[in-house]
């Protein structure tokens, strides 16, 4: 009897063991099948549904938009660039089809009919884009600054207003969360009335940091760029101050330009300091191609506090006699976090983009400040506006 029970127990144990083995094998096979199933491709999210076109490829900032194109985030229907070697280089790097390239801007826009044209050509050639696009009702966004000279800017403004297009200027710092945080705090009267603004923008120099030859060739040309570091980096401070002062025009401008790197940049200034006077505040713009490192920052002094945007995200705030507080600004929300979605909103809504850092109104004041700075340097005196 006892032996029978033991045999029965052994049979049951063996059956359970075999069942478990089969179950584990089945599970293992199922798991293996699940693991090898191909993942569904992640579809890129478009930053804009607009048909975009590019005028010129000689500005190194064009890598930003072409990178977005390669990643499926934007729709580029045409590129106008006469330099075939430059075209070939970008075509290979970003796998661009032959069908989007044109030698002539007018032929490109009439053939492809883009919603907006983005300018990545020499600053002095921005006016050529507007001359072509404005009569066709095509809005334009150029890389900063708006133009090489105030005379060019005046003509561009006339065309934009005549043909009712949006003419915008893109600045890297427009998309900095830290700068928006400073602006919002000032707008809420958290630091009192603005008394002084200090903006630093510069680096070691375009050649020193490895800008392309196509870019530096016109960037260091006084006709094509309008100046050296004064135009290239001085425009940032002029734009930020105009924004912080709610579009108020300065009363006077005084400037000093230096030429430390005569062999490297023989034709243009490589360091500039601009003092911008307002009725109740003073702005100091420091622009340079002659610093030991790259810096873009913004300081604002008010009657009751101080704010310093150290970089893209970090802000130091000191109110009254309280200790300074270092914080990270909240991320910007779309469409105010990137030039392309912002551009779509502004072009579709005529009431947008009227008074902000990219607006034509504010950038005409920027051009007046830069023009006065150049005249101050040439004449050695304070220029009253």
C-alpha positions as CSV (number, residue, x, y, z in Angstrom):
1,X,0.0,0.0,0.0
2,X,2.8,2.4,1.0
3,X,4.7,1.6,-2.2
4,X,1.6,2.2,-4.3
5,X,1.2,5.7,-2.7
6,X,4.9,6.5,-3.3
7,X,4.6,5.5,-7.0
8,X,1.5,7.5,-7.4
9,X,3.1,10.6,-5.9
10,X,6.1,10.2,-8.2
11,X,3.9,10.0,-11.2
12,X,2.0,13.2,-10.2
13,X,5.4,15.0,-9.6
14,X,6.7,13.9,-13.0
15,X,3.5,15.1,-14.7
16,X,3.7,18.5,-12.9
17,X,7.4,18.8,-13.8
18,X,6.8,18.1,-17.5
19,X,3.8,20.5,-17.5
20,X,5.9,23.3,-16.1
21,X,8.6,22.6,-18.6
22,X,6.2,22.8,-21.5
23,X,4.6,26.0,-20.0
24,X,8.0,27.7,-19.6
25,X,9.0,26.7,-23.2
26,X,5.7,28.1,-24.5
27,X,6.1,31.3,-22.5
28,X,9.7,31.6,-23.7
29,X,8.7,31.2,-27.3
30,X,5.9,33.7,-26.9
31,X,8.2,36.2,-25.3
32,X,10.7,35.7,-28.0
33,X,8.1,36.3,-30.6
34,X,7.0,39.5,-28.9
35,X,10.6,40.8,-28.6
36,X,11.2,40.3,-32.3
37,X,8.1,42.2,-33.5
38,X,9.2,45.3,-35.4
39,X,8.4,48.6,-33.8
40,X,6.2,51.0,-35.6
41,X,8.2,53.9,-37.0
42,X,7.8,57.2,-35.1
43,X,6.4,59.8,-37.4
44,X,8.1,63.2,-37.1
45,X,5.9,66.1,-36.0
46,X,5.8,69.0,-38.4
47,X,6.9,72.3,-36.9
48,X,4.8,74.1,-39.6
49,X,2.6,73.2,-42.5
50,X,3.8,76.1,-44.5
51,X,5.7,75.7,-47.7
52,X,9.1,77.2,-47.0
53,X,11.7,78.4,-49.4
54,X,15.3,79.4,-48.8
55,X,17.2,82.3,-50.3
56,X,20.9,81.7,-50.1
57,X,23.1,79.1,-48.4
58,X,26.1,81.2,-47.3
59,X,24.9,81.8,-43.8
60,X,25.9,79.0,-41.4
61,X,22.6,79.3,-39.5
62,X,21.0,77.5,-42.5
63,X,22.2,74.3,-40.9
64,X,19.3,74.7,-38.4
65,X,16.5,74.7,-40.9
66,X,18.1,72.0,-43.1
67,X,18.5,69.8,-40.1
68,X,14.8,70.2,-39.5
69,X,14.1,69.3,-43.1
70,X,16.3,66.1,-42.9
71,X,14.4,65.1,-39.8
72,X,11.0,65.6,-41.5
73,X,9.9,68.6,-39.4
74,X,9.5,71.2,-42.1
75,X,8.5,71.4,-45.8
76,X,11.1,73.1,-48.0
77,X,9.9,73.4,-51.6
78,X,12.7,75.5,-53.1
79,X,16.3,76.7,-52.5
80,X,17.7,79.6,-54.5
81,X,21.5,79.7,-54.6
82,X,23.7,80.6,-57.5
83,X,26.9,79.0,-56.2
84,X,26.9,75.5,-57.5
85,X,29.7,74.3,-55.3
86,X,27.9,75.5,-52.2
87,X,24.7,73.9,-53.4
88,X,26.5,70.6,-54.0
89,X,28.0,70.6,-50.5
90,X,24.6,71.1,-48.8
91,X,22.8,68.7,-51.1
92,X,25.2,65.9,-50.2
93,X,25.1,66.7,-46.5
94,X,21.3,66.9,-46.2
95,X,20.3,64.6,-49.0
96,X,18.4,67.3,-50.9
97,X,16.7,66.5,-54.2
98,X,17.7,68.2,-57.4
99,X,14.2,69.4,-57.9
100,X,14.3,72.1,-55.2
101,X,17.4,73.9,-56.4
102,X,17.3,77.1,-58.5
103,X,19.9,79.6,-59.6
104,X,17.4,82.5,-59.5
105,X,15.2,83.5,-56.6
106,X,12.4,84.9,-58.7
107,X,12.2,81.8,-60.9
108,X,12.1,79.7,-57.7
109,X,9.3,81.5,-56.0
110,X,7.1,81.8,-59.2
111,X,7.6,78.1,-59.8
112,X,7.3,76.7,-56.3
113,X,4.9,79.3,-54.9
114,X,6.2,79.1,-51.2
115,X,4.3,80.6,-48.3
116,X,7.4,82.2,-46.8
117,X,11.0,82.8,-47.9
118,X,13.8,82.5,-45.3
119,X,16.9,84.5,-46.0
120,X,20.3,82.9,-45.4
121,X,22.4,85.1,-47.7
122,X,24.7,88.1,-46.9
123,X,23.0,90.8,-44.9
124,X,23.4,93.4,-47.7
125,X,21.4,91.0,-49.9
126,X,18.4,90.8,-47.7
127,X,16.9,93.7,-49.6
128,X,17.1,91.6,-52.8
129,X,14.8,89.0,-51.3
130,X,12.2,91.6,-50.3
131,X,12.4,93.3,-53.8
132,X,11.4,89.9,-55.3
133,X,9.0,88.6,-52.7
134,X,7.0,91.6,-51.6
135,X,5.3,92.4,-54.9
136,X,4.3,88.7,-55.0
137,X,2.7,88.9,-51.5
138,X,5.3,86.4,-50.0
139,X,6.4,87.1,-46.5
140,X,10.1,87.0,-45.5
141,X,12.1,86.2,-42.5
142,X,15.9,87.0,-42.5
143,X,18.6,86.2,-40.1
144,X,19.7,89.1,-37.9
145,X,20.2,92.0,-38.5
146,X,17.5,93.2,-40.8
147,X,19.8,94.9,-43.2
148,X,23.4,96.1,-43.7
149,X,22.5,99.8,-43.7
150,X,19.6,102.0,-42.5
151,X,18.9,103.0,-46.2
152,X,18.4,99.4,-47.1
153,X,16.1,98.9,-44.1
154,X,14.0,101.9,-45.1
155,X,13.5,100.5,-48.6
156,X,12.6,97.1,-47.2
157,X,10.1,98.6,-44.8
158,X,8.5,100.6,-47.6
159,X,8.0,97.4,-49.7
160,X,6.7,95.4,-46.8
161,X,4.1,98.0,-45.9
162,X,3.2,98.6,-49.5
163,X,2.5,95.0,-50.3
164,X,1.3,94.1,-46.9
165,X,3.7,91.3,-46.2
166,X,5.3,90.2,-42.9
167,X,9.0,91.1,-42.8
168,X,10.6,89.5,-39.7
169,X,14.1,89.1,-38.3
170,X,15.3,86.0,-36.5
171,X,17.6,86.2,-33.5
172,X,18.9,83.2,-31.7
173,X,18.2,84.8,-28.3
174,X,14.5,85.2,-29.1
175,X,14.1,81.5,-28.2
176,X,15.9,81.7,-24.9
177,X,13.6,80.9,-21.9
178,X,15.8,82.9,-19.6
179,X,15.3,86.1,-21.6
180,X,11.6,85.7,-21.7
181,X,11.6,85.2,-17.9
182,X,13.5,88.4,-17.4
183,X,11.0,90.2,-19.6
184,X,8.0,88.8,-17.8
185,X,9.4,89.8,-14.4
186,X,10.1,93.3,-15.6
187,X,6.6,93.6,-17.2
188,X,5.1,92.6,-13.8
189,X,7.1,95.4,-12.2
190,X,8.9,92.9,-10.0
191,X,12.2,94.9,-10.1
192,X,10.7,98.4,-10.5
193,X,11.5,100.8,-13.3
194,X,14.4,99.8,-15.5
195,X,17.4,102.0,-15.0
196,X,20.2,100.1,-16.8
197,X,20.5,97.3,-19.3
198,X,23.8,95.6,-20.1
199,X,24.1,93.0,-23.0
200,X,27.2,91.0,-23.8
201,X,27.3,89.1,-27.1
202,X,30.4,87.8,-28.6
203,X,33.0,85.0,-29.0
204,X,36.6,84.4,-30.1
205,X,35.9,85.4,-33.7
206,X,34.1,83.8,-36.7
207,X,37.4,82.4,-38.1
208,X,38.5,81.2,-34.6
209,X,35.4,79.3,-33.9
210,X,35.3,77.6,-37.3
211,X,32.7,79.4,-39.3
212,X,32.7,78.3,-42.9
213,X,34.7,80.2,-45.5
214,X,31.5,81.1,-47.4
215,X,30.1,82.7,-44.2
216,X,33.2,84.5,-43.1
217,X,33.9,85.9,-46.6
218,X,30.9,88.2,-46.4
219,X,30.7,88.5,-42.6
220,X,34.1,90.2,-42.6
221,X,33.2,92.5,-45.6
222,X,32.1,96.0,-44.6
223,X,29.7,96.2,-47.6
224,X,28.2,92.8,-47.3
225,X,27.7,92.8,-43.5
226,X,27.5,96.5,-42.9
227,X,30.3,96.4,-40.2
228,X,32.1,93.7,-38.2
229,X,31.3,92.7,-34.7
230,X,29.2,95.9,-34.3
231,X,26.6,94.7,-36.8
232,X,27.0,91.0,-36.2
233,X,26.6,91.1,-32.4
234,X,25.6,94.7,-31.6
235,X,22.1,94.0,-33.1
236,X,21.3,91.5,-30.3
237,X,21.6,94.2,-27.6
238,X,19.7,96.8,-29.7
239,X,16.9,94.4,-30.2
240,X,16.6,93.3,-26.6
241,X,16.7,96.8,-25.3
242,X,14.0,97.9,-27.8
243,X,11.9,94.9,-26.5
244,X,12.4,95.7,-22.8
245,X,11.7,99.3,-23.4
246,X,8.4,98.5,-25.2
247,X,9.5,99.9,-28.5
248,X,10.7,103.2,-27.1
249,X,13.1,105.0,-29.4
250,X,16.4,106.1,-27.7
251,X,17.3,109.8,-27.4
252,X,21.0,109.4,-28.3
253,X,23.7,106.8,-29.1
254,X,27.4,106.9,-28.5
255,X,29.8,104.2,-29.7
256,X,33.4,103.1,-29.8
257,X,34.8,100.5,-32.1
258,X,38.2,98.8,-31.8
259,X,40.3,96.9,-34.3
260,X,42.5,94.5,-32.3
261,X,42.9,91.8,-35.0
262,X,44.2,93.7,-38.0
263,X,45.7,90.7,-39.7
264,X,42.7,88.4,-39.2
265,X,40.0,91.0,-39.9
266,X,41.7,93.8,-41.9
267,X,38.5,95.4,-43.2
268,X,36.1,95.6,-40.2
269,X,35.9,96.2,-36.4
270,X,36.2,93.2,-34.1
271,X,35.0,94.9,-30.9
272,X,32.4,97.5,-30.2
273,X,30.8,99.2,-27.2
274,X,27.5,101.1,-27.7
275,X,25.8,103.4,-25.1
276,X,22.1,103.8,-25.8
277,X,20.4,106.6,-23.9
278,X,16.7,106.6,-23.0
279,X,14.8,109.3,-21.0
280,X,14.8,107.1,-17.9
281,X,17.4,104.4,-18.5
282,X,20.8,103.6,-20.1
283,X,21.7,100.6,-22.2
284,X,25.3,99.3,-22.7
285,X,25.9,96.9,-25.6
286,X,29.2,95.0,-25.7
287,X,29.8,93.2,-28.9
288,X,33.1,91.4,-29.7
289,X,35.0,88.9,-31.9
290,X,37.8,89.2,-29.5
291,X,36.8,87.4,-26.3
292,X,38.5,84.3,-24.8
293,X,35.1,82.5,-24.8
294,X,31.6,82.8,-26.2
295,X,29.0,84.6,-24.2
296,X,25.4,85.8,-24.7
297,X,23.9,87.3,-21.5
298,X,21.5,90.0,-20.4
299,X,21.5,92.2,-17.2
300,X,18.7,94.4,-16.1
301,X,18.9,96.8,-13.2
302,X,15.7,98.2,-11.7
303,X,14.8,100.6,-8.9
304,X,14.0,97.6,-6.7
305,X,15.9,94.6,-8.1
306,X,18.3,93.1,-10.5
307,X,18.1,90.2,-13.0
308,X,20.8,88.5,-14.9
309,X,20.1,85.9,-17.7
310,X,23.4,84.1,-17.6
311,X,22.7,81.9,-20.6
312,X,19.8,80.3,-22.4
313,X,18.2,78.9,-19.3
314,X,19.8,80.2,-16.1
315,X,18.7,83.4,-14.3
316,X,20.0,85.2,-11.2
317,X,17.4,87.4,-9.4
318,X,18.0,89.7,-6.5
319,X,15.1,91.8,-5.1
320,X,15.7,94.7,-2.8
321,X,18.2,93.5,-0.1
322,X,17.3,89.8,-0.2
323,X,20.0,87.2,-1.2
324,X,20.4,86.4,-4.8
325,X,18.4,83.4,-6.1
326,X,19.6,81.3,-9.0
327,X,16.9,79.5,-11.0
328,X,16.2,77.7,-14.3
329,X,13.6,79.4,-16.4
330,X,10.5,77.5,-17.4
331,X,10.6,76.1,-21.0
332,X,8.9,78.2,-23.7
333,X,5.7,77.0,-25.1
334,X,4.9,76.6,-28.7
335,X,4.8,78.6,-31.0
336,X,7.1,80.9,-29.0
337,X,9.9,78.3,-28.6
338,X,11.1,78.1,-32.3
339,X,11.2,80.4,-35.3
340,X,9.2,78.2,-37.6
341,X,6.0,77.6,-35.7
342,X,6.2,81.3,-34.6
343,X,6.4,82.3,-38.3
344,X,3.3,80.3,-39.2
345,X,1.3,82.0,-36.5
346,X,2.5,85.5,-37.4
347,X,1.8,85.0,-41.2
348,X,-1.7,83.6,-40.6
349,X,-2.6,86.2,-37.9
350,X,-2.0,89.7,-39.1
351,X,-2.3,91.0,-35.5
352,X,0.7,88.9,-34.3
353,X,4.4,89.8,-34.7
354,X,3.7,93.6,-34.6
355,X,5.7,94.5,-31.5
356,X,8.1,91.8,-30.5
357,X,11.8,91.0,-31.1
358,X,11.2,89.7,-34.6
359,X,8.9,92.5,-35.7
360,X,9.6,95.0,-38.4
361,X,8.7,97.9,-36.1
362,X,11.3,97.0,-33.5
363,X,13.9,96.1,-36.0
364,X,13.7,99.4,-37.7
365,X,14.6,100.9,-34.3
366,X,17.5,98.4,-34.1
367,X,18.7,99.7,-37.5
368,X,18.5,103.3,-36.3
369,X,20.6,102.4,-33.2
370,X,23.3,100.6,-35.3
371,X,23.3,103.4,-37.9
372,X,23.8,106.0,-35.1
373,X,26.6,103.9,-33.6
374,X,28.4,103.8,-36.9
375,X,28.0,107.6,-37.3
376,X,29.2,108.1,-33.7
377,X,32.4,106.1,-34.4
378,X,33.0,107.9,-37.7
379,X,32.4,111.4,-36.3
380,X,33.7,110.8,-32.8
381,X,30.7,112.2,-31.0
382,X,27.3,111.5,-29.4
383,X,24.5,111.1,-32.0
384,X,21.1,112.5,-31.0
385,X,18.2,110.7,-32.6
